[in-house]
Amino acid sequence: MWQVIDRPEFQERVFFPRASHSAPPAFADDHRIEVATGVSLGARLHFFDPAFRTVLAFHGNGETVPDYDDIAPAFRSIGLNLFVVDYRGYGWSDGSPGFRTYHEDSKAVSAYFLGLIADRQPAAPRPLVFGRSLGSHPATLIATDNPAAYAGLILESGFADIVPLLSLLGVDPGPHAEELRRIFSNDRRLSGTNIPVLILHGELDQLIPASHARDNHRAASNSTLALLPGVGHNDVLRQADLYFKSIRQFVQTLPQ
């Protein structure tokens, strides 16, 4: 199966790594997470208040950790800290990105994050997981594998069934389609969990159509769907008021 999606010509269409490392802004500190021998991922914690829930965030394929410096204050305004992590080859992370490592590294990231939160916020409410676009898979994987550790999952512009996306990118999964769905399709994983899920999606998204959001909403028994009018895949924050209002309302419904 891995030979289908680990081909260099396919990965070049999915991953767009770039080096990026700036000084952390006020209230933030940087981290390195060892995911394999000699390989660490860069991450940044925007830590505004030890009483806030903290969000573990996996970004999209053309973004890096510092891109979230300007967004973090909006999370602060609704009572959330933000921990953003890069993939291999992005930001100040080691290595090169790939589907196998992007899938497997998320487990080490979760373990590091939960340890960090236990140390710095022993009395805080349980954290959340957030995944945007490409990041929707590791976020869903972590949340559904360990629902007791996370209070909820937020998906922004995420995919449901991976196979149609592979086809759009010129990849024929052939006999591996079902195995790829089992491992990577978010709707498959969501159908087996009761974790609270917020699904945010631009109504005009042409890269990952809003039908994926509806499919994930149907699959997740405890989900809320917020379709954002007039925006697509990379401009959802043109609806920032509705975007963060939806997150705030979702968080208010969560158990500790």
N, C-alpha and C positions, 0 to 999 in steps of 0.2 A: 504493500500500500504506500509506504513512504516514498518509493521511487516515483510515484505519480506526482506528488506535490513538492518533492525536494529537488526537482530539476531546476538548474540555475535559470533557465529562460522563463520559468514560471515565477520563481521567487522574485525575479527582477520586476515583475509586474505587480507584485503585492507589497514588498517591503521597500521603503525609501529611506534608508538610514543616513544620518548625517551627524557629524560631531557637533556638540553644543554643550558648553559649560560656562555658566556665569556665576558670579557671587550670589549666594542665596539672599533674598530680601529679608526685611525685618520679620521676625517670628518664624523663620525657616532655618533648617539645617539639613545638610546633605549626608547621604548614606551610600555605602557600597554593600551589595548583597551577594555573597558567594553562592553561585549556583552549580559550579563544577570546579574541579581543580584548575586553578589559574584563570578562572573566568568569574568576573563579578559584574553585577548590573548597578547602574547609578539610580539613585532615588532621592527625592526631596520631600521632607516633612514640613508642611505649613502648620505649625502648632500654635493655635491662638488661645486655647483655653483647655486646661486638663479636664474640665467638666463636659466639654463637647464630645459628641461622637466623632470618630475619625473615619474618613473614607479612604479606602485603598483604591487607587485609580489606575486603570490601564488605558493608555491613549490610543489614538488612531495611527495609521501607518505612515503618515507624513509629519508627525509631531514629535517633540522631545519634551523632556521634563520642564525646562525653563519656559516653554510656551504656556505653561499653566500658572506662571507667576502673576499674570494680570487677572486671571480668573479666580485665584484662591480667595481674594477678599470678598467675592460674592458668596462663596461658601461660608466664610466667616459670618456674613450678614444673616445667614439662616442657621447659625449655631453649629457649624461643622468645621473640623480640621480636615486637612487634605494631605494624603501621602501618595505622590505620583512616582511611578516606576517606569524606567525605560526597558526596551528589549535589547538583545545583543546587537552591538554595532551602532546603537543610537546614543546620542548624548555623550556621556563619559563611560559608557559600558564597554566591556571587552567583547571580542569575537565578532561574528557575523550572524545576521538574523536567519532564521529558518523555521519552517512549520513544526518540525519535531522539537526543537529547543524552545520555541515560543509556547508550545503546549506543556512541556515538561518543566521548564523553569518556573512556571507560575506556582507550582507546589512549594518550591523553596522560598519564593517571594512571600507566600502566605505564611509560612512558618516563621520567617524573620519578622514580618509585620505583626503577627499576633504576639510574638515575644516582646517586641518593642512596646506595643500598646499595654501589655500586662505590666511592664516595668514602669512606664511613664504615666499610665492612667489606670491604676488598679481598681478605682471606684467608678470609672466612667461607664456609660451604657455600651453595649456591644457595638462593634464597628459595622460599617457597610462596605460593600464592594461596588465599584463603578467600572463599566467598560464602554468605551466609545468605538464604534465601527469594528476595526480589527480586534480591538481590546475587549469586545463583547464575549469572545470565546474564553480567554483565561478568567475573566470575571465570572462567567457562568459556571465554568469548571470548578473554581474555588468555592463559590457559594453553594453549589449543589453537592459537592463532596463533603462539605463541613458546615451544614446548616446550623448546628448548635453554636458555632463560633461567630457567626455573622447574623446581624439582625435583619438584613435585607440586601437586595441586589438592585442596582440601577443600570439599565441598558439604554444607551443613546445611539441611535442610528445603527443598531446591531442587526446581524443577519439571523435567519431562522435555519433554513436548510442550506447547507454549504454547496451541495452538488450543482444547483443552477448557477451559483456564483462562479464555480470552477469552469462551467461551460462558457459563461460570458468572457472569461479570461483565456479561453482557448484550450482548456484542459479537458480531455476526455477521461473520466475516471474509470471507464470500462467495468471490469468485474469487481473493482474495489469500491464502487459507489456505496454499497450498504455499510461497509466497514468505515468509510469516511464519514458517513452520516452518524454512525454510532459514536465516533470519537469527537467530531467537530460540530455537528449540527446543534445549535442552541435549543431549538424546539424539542429535540429528543431529550436533552438533559432536563429542561424545564418541566417536561411532562411527568417526571418522577419525583417532584419535590413540592412541598407546600410553603417554601420560603417566600416571604413577601417580595414582590418584584414591581418596580416602576419601569415602564417602557416609554421612552421619549423618542419621537421620530418626526422628522420633517415630512409634511404631506407631499411635498414636491420632490422628494429625494429620487434622483434618477440612477444613482449608483447602487444603492440598496433600497429598492422600492418599499413604500410603506406597507405593502402586503406582508413583508417579513415581520414587521411590528405586530400586525394583526395575527399572524400565525403564532408568534411567541406568546401573545396575549391569550390566545385560545389554549395553548399548551400549558401555560402556567396557571394553576387553579387559583392562586392567591395573588393575582396581578392587577395592576392599574395601567391603563393605556392613555397616554397624553400625546395626541397628534398635534404638531405645531404648524399652524396655517401659514402659507406663503413663504416657507423656507424649504431648502433642500438638504443636502448631505453635509456641506461644510460651512453653512451659514446659519445654523440653528440658533446661535446667540443673537441674531436679529430679533428673536422672540425671547430675549433674556428675562423679561418680567414674568412671562408665562412659564418659562423653563424653570426658573428658581422657585416660583410659587408652587409649581407641581412637586418639586423636590421637598420643599418645606412641608407641604401638606402630607406628603407620603411619610416623611420622617416622624411627624406628629402622631401617626397611627401605629408606630412600631412599639413592640414591647421592649423593655430594658434588656 
